[in-house]
Amino acid sequence: METQEPIPLPGGRQFAATHSVSRTFGGMTSALLRRSRAFDRLADTPVDVVTFTWQPDQPEVEEHLRAQGLLSDRVRLRNAWNEMAGLEDVPTGLTHTREAALGGFEPLGVEFELHPGLRRRLNEEGRVLQTDVLRPDGSLALSDRRDPRTRGTLGGRSIVLCDADGEPSAGWTGAYGFYRAWLDHVVAGEEATFIVDGKRVVPIFTGWDTPHANLVHLVHASHLVAGARRPFDKVMSTRSSALTTVTAWDGFVVLSSRQRDDMDALLDVGDRVDVVPNATQLPADDVDDLARDDRVPTEGVAVGGLHPRKRHRDAIAAVGTLRDAGRVVTLDIFGKGELEEPLAEQIAGAGLSEQVRLLGFDRAAVDRFATASFFTLTSTAEGFPLVMAEGMSRGCIPVAYDIPYGPADIVEDGVSGFLVPDGDVAALAAAIEKVVTMPSDERAAMRRAAVTSSQRFADVPVTAQWAAVFETARSRRLARGPKIDVTVLDHVLTRGADRIRAEVSFTVSGARRGADVRAAVQVRGTNRSVLLRAGGPVQRRRLSRTRRTTVELTGPAVAWVPGGWPLEAVLEVEADGRITHVPLGAVTAD
């Protein structure tokens, strides 16, 4: 068998970042772990998965995942709290420390012991006020206090790392500073690349100014709210930290071309956003075997958690619609979730108990794609539904809602599967009926097209795409100039029914002589659901330090925003890759 040559990954040591990794997890963590194993196997590169949520059982979790084959030999889990508390000797030169944190140092006595090595103090409502971690010898390793201002009342933060004698050695007044100090300690001055997968840890990295690390953010799901009218509509508030800093990252990645195009329409980010899909395990079977139409045409499957956004109720309703029309099909649904009982009631109430089965969570559910004729995807939104690539690679025909994002990037409607209007149960039923009733040779051709299309989601091509992203990210980091300061001299902000205009005069200091200065204006809703951005030309008179830009957002980009919603503007200035944001204030109506 021919050996795959290692795929070179530029950017030094490799890291993946998320808030936590547990024994059970969803699609994002699954994709993160698969990508990390691929880097180990195909690029001969170890990967450290760094996490930030307090997780004392992480060693047991890592052992469990390794036994399941989800961690390869050179992919390991690392946790900020566990590692900092595990330091026997506190290193000198820890970053982001604050002397004020030591003033809140009050170690807990043995009466607060939760179990050996851990002491905890709670308030009357059961909320954690303080956690102390002890070493095996009984000395205090770390104290995290959340009421340093007034004992018993949540407010402020005092995180203190102790020396071998349990005496305070270094402190931080916030978790982000503590996390960044750990990251600096982990990187230790070497070149490194971080793929930031978890949206909850984005603020840690957007505020981490490091000369050594290439920082790449991967958006795993839609940036728009469920049911949004693409490309202009409300954004997910949980994505605001990432979306307001797109141009500040060394790399910014989404999973589909449509999402990249929509993000560019909304935020005017041009080539700053790359597309790299998630990879999936492709079967080793021959394409001819997978494309054979020797399956029962009426057997369908759906794989996904029993949660509201998966909308399995629509697939069940479509089966009922077909039954009422005299067409009997079956649907096996794999997944667990809070809607298990309501879905069971829907099935029973519709008299579909012999046609629709809820089979629970099963890691081997993917194997069912190799025998089922079709599968449904009825989610409200996705980033890149791995289940589609998994199903198509096994010759199972997809019948999917055309949602943001993923299905239209994966399925060629009528060729490798069917796309139907979002939320249209009648159209979903009609597409399933097409699969069931089309001639066998046409169905076989569709299976072949599905299998062929899925090959682009194999580990090798996806890892090669990551290598290209890292090369660009590294180039951006190395070209980055010194920090800059921006002073706004004056500005005028106006707002009409379908127009927002900003005129801003400003100065830039700290930039290299002759630096290319660019400007843009972000318009943000105070509730974080509105985010628009557009760049404008920067003009500067000869021999003057003052620069001026005029930015206009017009048409559909603005018209959808209700007139009564409060908006604020932010000036974004870039000089040689350095980004600074300056608030401009409220955007008022004309």
N, C-alpha and C positions, 0 to 999 in steps of 0.2 A: 504494500500500500504506500502511495506517495506521501511523504511527510510535508506538512504545511510549514513553510518558512515563517519564523516569527514576524509579526507585523510591528514595525517600530512605532512606539508611542512617545512622541516628544513631550517634554515638560517635567522630567524627573520623576520623583516618587508619586505614586497614585493613591488618591484618597476619594472616598465617597462619603457624603455627609447627610445625616438625617437625624430626627429627634431621638428615635429609639428603634430597636429591633427586638421583637418578641418571638415567642414560639409560633404564634399564628399571626398572619399578616395578609395584607391585600396586594393589589397589583403593583403599586409603586415599589414596595420593598422587594417583591418578587423580581421585578425588572432590574432593580439595583443589584441584587445578589447575582442574578444571571449575568449581567454585564461584568461584574467584578470577576466572576469565575472565567468568563471569556477572556478578559485581560490577562489573567494568570495563565490560561492555557494557550491562547493564540499569540499573545504579545510577550510572553515570558516575563510578566511584570506582576509583582505582588501588589495587593490592594488592602489598605486599611480602611475599614468602615468606621467612621467616627460618629459617636452619638453623644447627646447632651442631657437627656432626661435621667434623673436619679434612678439607677437600676442595679440594686445590690445583687440580683440574681443573674447578672449578665454572664458570668462564667458558666452557669448551668445552661443558659439559653444557647451560648456558643457551642457547648458540647452537644446539645440536642440537635442544633442545625447541622453540625458537622456529621453527626450520625445519620441524618436524613440526606446527606449529599448536597446540602444547600450552601455549604462553605467548602471550598477546595483547600488544599494544604496551605496555600500562601494567601488566603483571604481570611482576615481576622477582624474581630470586633474590638473597638477601643472606646472607652467611656470617660468623659472628662472628670466626673466625680470620683469614679473608682480609681483612676490613675493618679489624680492629685492627692487623694486621701491615702494612696498606697506608697507615696514617696517617703522613704526612710530618712533621707537627708534632703531638706528643702534647698533647691539649687539657688545660687545667687543670680541676680539679674532678671528675676521674673518680671514680666511687663505688666503695665496697666494697674499697678498696685496703688492703693490710696492709704495714707497714714491714718485718715479718719476712721477707717474700718476697724482699726485696733481698739478704738475707744469703746466700741460696743461689745468687746470680748468678755463674755461671762459664761464659762463652762458649766455644763449641767452636772448635777450630782448623780449618784447611783440610783436615787429614787426615780429618776426619769428613764431608767433602762427599759427599752422595748424588747431587746434580746441581746445576747452577748455581742459587743462591738458597736451597738447602735443605741443612742439615747435621743429622746424626742419630747418636746414640750408643746402642748396644744392649748388653744383658747377654749372658752366655754362652748363655742359652736363646733369644736372638733377640728379647726383649721390649724395647720402646722405653724408654730411660731419659731421653733428652733430645732435643728438636727445636729447632733454631734456624732462623729465617727471616731472610734477608738481602734488603735492598732492591736494586734494579738497580745502584745506585752502589757496592754492596759493604758498606754499613754494616748493622749488626745492627738488625733491626726488632723482633723478638720472640724470647724464649727461654722454652721450656716444659720445666722440669726435674722429673722424677718421683722423684728420689733425693736431695733436699736434706738429709735427716737423716744418711744414711750413704752416701757415694759408692759406687755399684755395687749397692746394695740398694734395691729399690722401697720407697717410704715417704715420705709427705708430698708437697707440690707447691709449686713456685715458678714462677709465670708472670710474666715481666717484660717490660714494654713499654719500648722504648728511644727516645731522642730522635734527631735527625738525625745526631748524631755517634756513635751506637751506644752511648751511655751510658745506664744504667738510669734510668728516669723514674718508673714506677709499677709496683706489683707486687701479686699476689694469691696467697694460699696455698691456693686451691681453684678448680676450674673454674667452679663455680656463681657465685662472686663475680665472676669474670671475665666470665661470660655476662651477669650482671645489670648490670654496669658498661656493657657494650656496649649492652644494651637501653635503659638510661637515656640513653646517648649518642645512640642512634637516635631515641628518642621526643623528646628535647630539650625537655621541658617542655610539649609539645603534647598535646592529647587524642588518644587512640588506642584502638583496639579490636583485641585479639588473639584469634583462634580458635586454640586450642592443639589441634592434631590428633594429634601424635605422643605416644604414652604415655611414651616414653623421655625426653621433655623436660618432663614434668609437674612434677618436683621443682624445676626452674629457676623456674617460674612460681609455685608454691605458696609459695616463700620470697621472692618479689620483692614488696616492699612499695612500691608506687608510687601516688601520688595522681592520676596522669594517665591511667592505662590501665584500660580495662574488660577483664577477663580472663574468657574463656569457654572452657570445655573441652568438646570434642566426643569422645564415646566411639564409636569406629568398629566395635567388635566386642562380643561377649558379655562381660559382667563375670563370668559363671559359667564354671566349667570345662566342657569337652566332656562330654556325657552327664549333665549335672547334672539333678537333680529340682527343677524350678522350683516356687516361687521361693526355697526355702531349701536351700542346698547350698554347697559350697566355691567360693570366689571365685578368680579368676585372680590369682596373686601379683603379676603385672606391673601389675595395676590398683590395687594397694593404696594407692599414693600419691594417686591421684585419689579413690578411694572413701572414704578416711578424711578427705577435705577437701571433700566435696560442698558443704556449706553455706558454705564460705569463698570459693568462687568467685562472681564477679558473675553468671555464667551457667553452667549445666551442662546439656549437651544429649546426648540419645541419639537413635537413628534410628527407633525404633518405639515405639508405645504399650504393647505388652506388656513391653518392657524397662523402660520408665518405671514401670509398675505393679509389676513384680517388684522393681525397685530400691527403690520406696517400701515394699513389704512387708518387705524385708530391712533397710532403713536408716531408715525413718520420716522421709523427707525431704519429703513433701508436694509443694507447688508449686515446690520449688527445682529440679526437673528438667523441662526442656522437651523436646519432640519436634520435630525437623526432619529429614525424610528427605533422603538424597542425591538430587540431580537427575541426570537422564540426557538424552542427546540423543534426542529423539523424531523419528521419520520425518515427512517433509512429506506423505506419501501421504494420500489421502482414507480416512476410516474404512471406507467401503464397500469400497474396494479391498483394504484390509488384512484385512477380515473375510470375504472370499470364500473359500469352501472349495474352491479349485481346486488344492490341494497334494496330493501323494501322502500318504495318511493314515498310512502305515507309516514315514515318514522322521522320525527324531528327531535331536536335536543336544544336546551338552553343552559348556559353555564354562567353563573354570576350570583353574588350575594342577594339574599331576599330582602332588599332595601328599596325604599321608595324610588330612588333615582334609576333603578334597573327596570322598573315598569313591567315586571313579568305579568302583571294583570292584563296588559294589552295582548300579550301572546296567548294567554289563556282565553281571552275574549275572542281572538281570531279563530282559535280552534272551535269555540262554540259557534261562531258564525258559519264556519264550514260545515259543522255537524248539522246545523239547521237547514243548510242548503243541500243536504244529502251527501256530503263529502266527509268521510271519516278519516281523520289523521290523529296521530298520537304525538305527545310532547313529554319528554323526560327533562325535568328541571333540576339541576345540581346547584346547591348552595344553601347557606344557612343565613338567618337574619331575623330581625324583629317582625317581619311580615309573614312568617311561616304560618301562623294561625289564620290571619285574614285571607291569605291565598288559599289555604285549605278549605276555608268556608266558601270562597268564591267557586272553587272547583266542585265542591259538593252541591252548592246551591244551583249551579248550572247543569248538574247531572253529567259531569265530565270525569267522574272518578275512574272510569275504565280507560280514559284517553289521556289524561294528564296526571303525571306522578311527580311528587316532590321527593327527591332522593337524598337530600342533605348534602353536606360537604364531602367531597371525595377527591383526593389528589389525583386519582386515576381517571377522573371524569373526562380528561382530554382524550382518552382512548375511545370513548364513545363516538367521537367525531369520525372515526374510521369505519363505523358501521351505520351511523345515521345518514339519512338522505339529505336533510337540511338542518340549519340551526337559525335561531332568531336572535337578534340584538335589538332591544327596545329601550335602551337607556335614554335619559334626558340629555346627557352630555358625557363626553369622554375626552381623553387626550389622545390616546392611541390604544384602542381596545385589543389587547394581546389575544383575546379569545377569538378574534376574527382570523388572525394569522394562523393560530393553532388549528382552527376548524378548517380553513381553506387548504392548509398544507396536507390535510388528510382527506381531501376530496369531498368534504361536506359543503353543500351550497349555502352561502349566507343569504338571509333575508333580513335586511337591516333598515332601521329608520335612518334617514339622511340627516344626522345630527352633527353639531360641532363637538368633537372633531374626530376624524379617523375613517369612518366608513367610506366616504367618497374618495379618500386617498388610497384606499385598499381595493375597493370593489369597482369594476367597470360594469355599470348597470346593464343587465341583459346579456353580458358576456361571461363574467366570472361570478355572477350572483345578481341579486336584486336589491335596489335601493327604493324605499318608499317614503312618501312625505311623513315628516315627523308627527307622531301622534295619530296617524290615520289608520285606525284598526281595520276598516273595510279594505283599504289598499294593502295592508299587511296580509289579510286573509286571501286576497286575490293573488298576491305574489306567491304565497305558499301553494295555492291551487295550481299556479303555473308550473311550479317545480314538480308537483305530483302528476300532472296530466301531460306534460310535454313528452314527445317521443323519446325513447330510450337513448337513441344516438345523439340527440340534442342535449340531453341531460349529461351524457358522458363527456361531450365536448365542453360543457360548462364546468364539470368537475376538473377536467384537464386544465382549463384556463385558470381555475381557482388555485390548483396545485402549483402551476407555473408561476403565477403572480406572487405566491407566498415565498418564493425562493429568495427574494430580495431582503427578507427579514431574518435570514440566517446569521449566525454569529460572525462569520468571516467578513461579509460586506459591511455589516454594521460596525464592527470594530475598526475597519479601515476608515469609515466615515468619522469615527471619533478621533482617529489619528490626525485627520485633516483639521478638525475643530481645534485640537490641542496646538497644532502648529500655528494657526491664526491667533489663538489666545496668547500663546507665548510671544509672538511678534508684537502684539499690542502691549503686553506688559513691559517688554524690553524697550519699546519706543516711548513709554510714558515719561512725560516731563516732570518737573518739580511741582509741588503743591502751589495752588493759586488762590488768591483772595480776590473777590469780586465786590465792588461797591456800586450800588444802584444810586444814580444821581437824581433821576426823576423818571416817572412813568405815568402813562395814561392807559386805563383799562376800560373798555366799553363793551356792551353786550346788547345785541339785537335778537330778533326772533330766530334768525338763521346765520348769525355772524358774531364772532368774538374777536376783538382786535386788541393788541397790546403794542404800545410804543414805549421803548425802554432805552434810557441812556445809562451807561455804566462804564466803569474802569476796571482793568485787570492788572493786578500786580503779582510778581513772583514768576511769571511765565518767562521762558527763554526768549531772547531777542529774535524777532521774526517768526514767532510761533503762530501757527494757524489757529485763529480764534473763531469758534462757531457758537451760535446761540439758538436756543429754542425756548418756547414757553409751554409749560404744562398747565392745564386747567383741571383742577381737582374738586370734586364734590366734598363738602365737609363731612358727609357720611361715608366717604371712601368708595361710593358706588359709581362715581363719574370720574373718568380719567381720559383726557384728550391731550395731544401733544403735536406741535408743529414747529418746524425750524423756520428761520428767517434770515435774510442777508444781513451781514454785519458790515456797517460802514464806519470809516474812521477818517477824519480830516487830517491832512498832512500836518505834522508837528504837534498834533493834539493827542492826549491820552484818552480822550473820551470816545467811546464807541456807541453806536446806536443801531438798534434793530427794530423792525416792525414785523409783527407776526399776525397773520389772520387765519382763523379757522372759520370755514363757511360751509353752507349747504347741509347735506345729510349728517355730517360729523357733529353738527351743533343742533340742528332742528329737532332731534329726538329728545333733547334735554328739556324737561318741563321748566317753564319760565320762573316759577317760584322757588326752584331749588337753589340754595346758596352755593356759590362757586368761589374758589380762590385760585389765584394765578401764582406760578413759581417760575422764576427765570432760571434756565439751565445754561451754563456756560462751559464750553470745553476748550482747553488749550493743550495741545500735544498729548491728548489722551487723559488729561486730568479734568475731572468733572466737579463743578460746584453748583449747588442749588441755593437760590436766594428767594425767600418769600416776597411776593409783591402786594399781597392783600386781596380784598374782595373784588370780584368782577361785578360792576354795577350796570344796571340797565341804562340804555340811551335815554 
